[in-house]
Amino acid sequence: MTQPDLFDLAGKTALVTGASRGIGEAVARLLAGWGAHVVISSRQLDACEQVAASIRADGGAATAIAAHIGEPEAIEALFAALDARDLVPDILVNNAATNPHFGPMCEQSLASFEKTVDVNLRGYFWMTVQAAQRMTRVGRGGRGGAIVNVASVNARRSAPGQGVYSMTKAGIVSLTEGFAKELGPQGVRVNAVLPGLTDTKFAGALTSNEKILKTMLQLIPLGRVAQPDEIAPMIAFLCTPAAGYVTGAAFTVDGGYLA
């Protein structure tokens, strides 16, 4: 008897935010390698198109559409662009994030607080609402969908100098659980992945500071920083039929940091 390929995403459309670099790019490349048509999204269209072109050059299918998920109107325009292309997302990876302030919470400006919440929490919420409406739309043949929210180990253990960022990441875990309960009956699975310290431009304030990095590595049993392609497989797995009975869960990929 022929066994089904549990990682086959042929015929699926996957929308990945923050996909022009780092973890988002690594996820997009992996999903494309498993057969999905990947929509590469981030704020800069040129950067998105570079990744999409590279995926196409490798034989995959990819489309670049820019969007700033901190702006609800931009999110709505992103989904309108998908509708115009007849691309209905089967998979959404909410990965784009921001952290404009590094320091004490009492010294954070209201403007940077609002920016962090607008992108990391409101953005994930409105992206999920827009995607879920399309995944559950009558006439789609009951295809359902998979949504993965990229949070952080900071969701479980607030980090010094990253209080508001940590707060939003904790909110993402709660958001994940809420949507999982509401959308499960309609065949949409919602999960979260909590990466540890990863070698990305986003984490540069930590990885480029020798003192901070030395302290962090002492707290990580594996003793090193992760690479984006070590975080991507867990995210991609949750998008596949192999994770068909997994929803409302939060998975740490942190080298043992939270152990």
Secondary structure, 3 states (H helix, E strand, C coil): CCCCCCCCCCCCEEEEECCCCHHHHHHHHHHHHCCCEEEEECCCHHHHHHHHHHHHHCCCEEEECCCCCCCHHHHHHHHHHHHHCCCCCCEEEECCCCCCCCCCHHHCCHHHHHHHHHHHHHHHHHHHHHHHHHHCCCCCCCCCEEEEEECCHHHCCCCCCCHHHHHHHHHHHHHHHHHHHHHHHHCEEEEEEEECCECCCCCHHHHCCHHHHHHHHHCCCCCCCECHHHHHHHHHHCCCHHHCCCCCCEEEECCCCCC
